[in-house]
Amino acid sequence: MHPKTISESLHTIKTIKNGDLFLGIGKPCIEIVMLEKGIMRGFVYDTDGNEITTHFYQEGDMIIGSYIPKTNIAMTVEALEDCKISVANYSEVMTNVNKDIKITEIITKEFQKLNHQLQARLVSLLNLNSVEKYELFLIEYPSLINRIPHYYIANYLGITPTQLSRARKQFIDKCR
């Protein structure tokens, strides 16, 4: 039997049930997660106490509450399906960046992916109409449209469920 590599020895597998919360706003960020199976969403609360969906996570996505270990988490993450996750100590992972090429490649790739998603979301919220937002959502998350409730999609896009319904109809009409 071969000894584990650094990257293999850092993580453990856990399961999270649909509806369970994982990570909590304001708590220190001590774990970094790779979502192996399932769907999760990140959300924050606005000043009126309403949930605002900020992110969707799907198989293969990395989930972190902050880009810096041990700083306070900026959002809450909820399982939208039963999930299987690979969990590691964030500080240990970051200590091994540049020591283990596999960890370095994964972290670099995933941070770039998260950065791209955040930039696309900002552009969408600030510059696009509801149909364009919906089209971008379909590009960014093509496999999620039938896996998550549409009210979460509308919330994520910053539109009402009625506006989402109209945008979906307009999109379908445009594609015909």
C-alpha positions as CSV (number, residue, x, y, z in Angstrom):
1,M,0.0,0.0,0.0
2,H,1.3,3.4,-1.0
3,P,1.4,6.2,1.6
4,K,-1.2,8.9,1.0
5,T,-0.1,12.1,-0.8
6,I,-0.5,15.4,1.1
7,S,-3.7,16.2,-0.7
8,E,-5.3,12.8,0.0
9,S,-4.5,13.0,3.7
10,L,-6.0,16.5,4.3
11,H,-9.7,15.7,3.7
12,T,-12.5,13.6,5.0
13,I,-15.8,12.7,3.4
14,K,-19.1,13.9,5.0
15,T,-22.8,13.9,4.0
16,I,-25.2,16.8,4.4
17,K,-29.0,16.3,4.1
18,N,-31.3,18.4,1.9
19,G,-32.2,21.5,3.8
20,D,-29.3,21.4,6.3
21,L,-27.1,24.5,6.7
22,F,-23.4,24.3,6.2
23,L,-21.1,27.2,7.0
24,G,-22.6,30.1,8.9
25,I,-22.3,33.8,8.4
26,G,-20.0,35.5,10.9
27,K,-18.3,32.2,12.0
28,P,-14.6,31.8,11.3
29,C,-13.7,30.1,8.0
30,I,-11.8,27.0,9.0
31,E,-12.9,24.5,6.4
32,I,-12.6,24.3,2.6
33,V,-15.0,22.0,0.8
34,M,-15.2,20.2,-2.5
35,L,-18.8,19.3,-3.4
36,E,-18.7,15.8,-4.8
37,K,-22.5,15.1,-5.1
38,G,-25.5,17.4,-4.8
39,I,-26.4,21.1,-5.0
40,M,-25.9,23.8,-2.5
41,R,-26.7,27.5,-2.4
42,G,-25.0,30.4,-0.7
43,F,-27.1,33.2,0.7
44,V,-27.0,36.3,2.9
45,Y,-29.7,38.4,4.6
46,D,-30.7,41.8,3.4
47,T,-31.5,44.6,5.9
48,D,-35.1,43.5,6.1
49,G,-34.1,39.9,6.9
50,N,-34.9,38.5,3.5
51,E,-32.6,35.8,2.1
52,I,-30.6,36.8,-1.0
53,T,-29.1,33.8,-2.9
54,T,-25.6,34.7,-3.9
55,H,-24.3,31.5,-5.3
56,F,-25.1,28.0,-6.4
57,Y,-22.7,25.2,-6.0
58,Q,-22.8,21.9,-8.0
59,E,-20.7,18.8,-8.3
60,G,-17.0,19.6,-8.6
61,D,-17.3,23.1,-7.1
62,M,-15.2,24.3,-4.2
63,I,-17.0,26.0,-1.3
64,I,-15.3,28.5,1.0
65,G,-16.8,31.1,3.2
66,S,-13.9,33.5,2.7
67,Y,-10.8,33.7,0.5
68,I,-8.7,34.0,3.7
69,P,-8.6,31.2,6.3
70,K,-9.9,32.0,9.8
71,T,-11.7,35.2,8.8
72,N,-15.4,35.5,9.3
73,I,-17.6,33.8,6.8
74,A,-19.6,36.1,4.6
75,M,-22.6,33.9,3.8
76,T,-24.6,30.8,4.9
77,V,-24.6,27.7,2.7
78,E,-27.6,25.4,2.5
79,A,-27.9,21.9,0.9
80,L,-30.6,21.9,-1.8
81,E,-30.2,18.1,-2.3
82,D,-28.6,15.4,-0.2
83,C,-24.9,16.2,-0.6
84,K,-21.5,14.4,-0.3
85,I,-18.6,16.7,0.4
86,S,-14.9,16.4,0.9
87,V,-13.9,18.6,3.8
88,A,-10.4,19.8,4.7
89,N,-8.9,22.2,7.2
90,Y,-8.5,25.5,5.2
91,S,-5.3,26.6,7.0
92,E,-3.7,23.2,6.4
93,V,-4.6,23.2,2.7
94,M,-3.2,26.8,2.3
95,T,0.0,25.8,4.1
96,N,0.5,23.1,1.5
97,V,-0.1,25.3,-1.5
98,N,3.2,25.4,-3.4
99,K,4.4,22.2,-1.6
100,D,1.9,19.9,-3.4
101,I,1.4,20.6,-7.1
102,K,-2.0,18.9,-7.0
103,I,-3.3,21.2,-4.3
104,T,-1.8,24.3,-6.0
105,E,-3.5,23.4,-9.3
106,I,-6.8,22.7,-7.6
107,I,-6.8,25.9,-5.5
108,T,-5.7,28.1,-8.4
109,K,-8.3,26.6,-10.8
110,E,-11.1,26.9,-8.2
111,F,-10.2,30.5,-7.1
112,Q,-10.2,31.5,-10.8
113,K,-13.6,29.9,-11.3
114,L,-15.1,31.6,-8.2
115,N,-13.6,34.9,-9.4
116,H,-15.1,34.5,-12.9
117,Q,-18.5,33.6,-11.4
118,L,-18.5,36.6,-9.1
119,Q,-17.6,39.0,-11.9
120,A,-20.3,37.5,-14.2
121,R,-22.8,37.9,-11.4
122,L,-21.9,41.6,-10.8
123,V,-22.2,42.3,-14.5
124,S,-25.5,40.5,-14.6
125,L,-27.0,42.3,-11.7
126,L,-25.9,45.7,-12.8
127,N,-26.3,45.7,-16.6
128,L,-28.7,43.0,-17.8
129,N,-32.4,42.7,-18.2
130,S,-34.3,39.7,-16.9
131,V,-34.1,37.7,-20.2
132,E,-30.3,38.4,-20.4
133,K,-29.9,37.4,-16.8
134,Y,-31.7,34.1,-17.4
135,E,-29.6,33.4,-20.5
136,L,-26.4,34.0,-18.5
137,F,-27.7,31.7,-15.7
138,L,-28.3,28.9,-18.3
139,I,-24.7,29.4,-19.5
140,E,-23.2,29.4,-16.0
141,Y,-25.4,26.7,-14.5
142,P,-26.8,24.6,-17.4
143,S,-27.5,21.5,-15.3
144,L,-29.4,23.3,-12.5
145,I,-32.5,24.5,-14.2
146,N,-34.5,21.4,-13.4
147,R,-32.8,20.6,-10.1
148,I,-33.5,23.6,-8.0
149,P,-36.7,25.5,-7.2
150,H,-37.3,28.4,-9.6
151,Y,-37.9,30.9,-6.7
152,Y,-34.2,30.4,-5.8
153,I,-33.2,31.1,-9.4
154,A,-35.4,34.3,-9.5
155,N,-33.9,35.3,-6.1
156,Y,-30.4,34.7,-7.4
157,L,-31.1,36.8,-10.6
158,G,-32.5,39.6,-8.5
159,I,-36.0,39.4,-10.1
160,T,-39.4,38.1,-8.9
161,P,-40.7,34.6,-9.8
162,T,-43.2,36.3,-12.1
163,Q,-40.4,38.1,-13.9
164,L,-38.5,34.8,-14.2
165,S,-41.6,33.2,-15.7
166,R,-41.9,36.0,-18.3
167,A,-38.1,35.8,-19.0
168,R,-38.3,32.1,-19.6
169,K,-41.2,32.5,-22.0
170,Q,-39.4,35.3,-23.9
171,F,-36.3,33.1,-24.0
172,I,-38.2,30.1,-25.4
173,D,-40.0,32.4,-28.0
174,K,-36.6,33.8,-29.0
175,C,-35.1,30.4,-29.5
176,R,-38.0,29.2,-31.8
